Amino acid sequence: MRKLLNTIYVTSEDAWLRKDRENLVIEVQGVERGRVPLHMMEGLVCFSRAGASPSVMAACAEAGIGLSFLTPNGRFQARVEGQRSGNVLLRRTQYRVADDAARVLPVVRGIVAGKAANQRTVVMRALRDHAVKMPEEARDALLAVERQLSHAARRTLAASDVAELRGIEGDCARLYFSVFNHLIRHDDAAFAFVGRSRRPPLDRVNALLSFLYAILGHDCRSALEAVGLDPQVGLLHADRPGRASLALDLMEEMRPVLADRLALSLINRRQIAASDFLVEDGGAVRMSDDARKAMLVAWQERKKEELRHPFLGEALSLGLVVHIQAQLLARHLRGDLDGYPPFIWK
């Protein structure tokens, strides 16, 4: 079983990364602020504007450590990659499958069904834990969406093409986010949620979700590259220059589990406050440096939580699920598995 290694997040905007022997060294204004052995790392995400030395980038590329550069708001900028890993035959198979509608359909069916099921679980957990304290209107709305998401998951079985499945996935997202505000139990109006907004996020909840999705996207891309798949060639998401479509595919099952639940927990447990966000003149909302650091600590702790994988039947850390799903997808494409088993959270 793969070992869960560290992903290092550098949030100080004036940080500089350098290599000292076999260690990553983080400096701020010439003062060493951290030192991590490279062999203990699987990822490095840098929100710094200063950047990294060529020796750090080369070491990460050689060791297979994913190195991504994001803006302070969490928007992807660039990624350093080393020599392609994996068997070239697997990538050629991936490309052939992506062009074969009959072979793409069952994989996409599993992805969409898994996402709908996991969204339903988020709603069900809120009803289980807090239904008694909810207003009747909120409880009824959540129950209605829970039934509709369950029906949508079953609809995927009868879908005849990927376009129909994309429509179902869009319906699920619309239903899920239509009641997302009922999942927020914070009484501060600053955390009211009226719908998804991106690039830029226009409220605090969207700023938190977008940041978490960016971090999850890094993990998904790294997992796919680790098993030898091409993150650019998607199955559910259409190919687009500069977009890691397969990483977006892999994210769909994991968004409710890793990102959405963590965002709700941080808000509902008062671990993040309205003052932790900055509202810019144009209406865009971003997190403060301290809020980003607190969120990343919570993200790492969330990944350490253990569960039993529904397909493998083995206990593992939640942070490893992304890597397991990438492996299962690769095994299916190679013909070792008859189908792709989506991750269903319970």
HELIX and SHEET records of a PDB file:
HELIX    1   1 LEU A   38  MET A   40  5                                   3    
HELIX    2   2 PRO A   54  ALA A   63  1                                  10    
HELIX    3   3 VAL A   88  ALA A   98  1                                  11    
HELIX    4   4 ALA A  101  HIS A  130  1                                  30    
HELIX    5   5 ALA A  131  LYS A  133  5                                   3    
HELIX    6   6 GLU A  136  ARG A  155  1                                  20    
HELIX    7   7 THR A  156  ALA A  158  5                                   3    
HELIX    8   8 VAL A  162  SER A  178  1                                  17    
HELIX    9   9 PHE A  180  LEU A  183  1                                   4    
HELIX   10  10 ALA A  189  PHE A  191  5                                   3    
HELIX   11  11 ARG A  204  VAL A  227  1                                  24    
HELIX   12  12 SER A  245  MET A  254  1                                  10    
HELIX   13  13 ARG A  255  ASP A  260  3                                   6    
HELIX   14  14 ARG A  261  ASN A  268  1                                   8    
HELIX   15  15 ALA A  274  ASP A  276  5                                   3    
HELIX   16  16 ASP A  289  LYS A  304  1                                  16    
HELIX   17  17 LEU A  318  LEU A  320  5                                   3    
HELIX   18  18 VAL A  321  ARG A  334  1                                  14    
SHEET    1   A 4 ASN A   6  VAL A  10  0                                        
SHEET    2   A 4 MET A  41  CYS A  46  1                                        
SHEET    3   A 4 GLY A  66  LEU A  70  1                                        
SHEET    4   A 4 PHE A  76  VAL A  80 -1                                        
SHEET    1   B 4 VAL A  31  PRO A  37  0                                        
SHEET    2   B 4 ASN A  23  VAL A  28 -1                                        
SHEET    3   B 4 ALA A  15  ASP A  20 -1                                        
SHEET    4   B 4 GLY A  51  ALA A  52  1                                        
SHEET    1   C 2 PHE A 277  VAL A 279  0                                        
SHEET    2   C 2 VAL A 285  MET A 287 -1                                        
SHEET    1   D 2 GLU A 306  ARG A 308  0                                        
SHEET    2   D 2 ALA A 315  SER A 317 -1                                        
END                                                                             
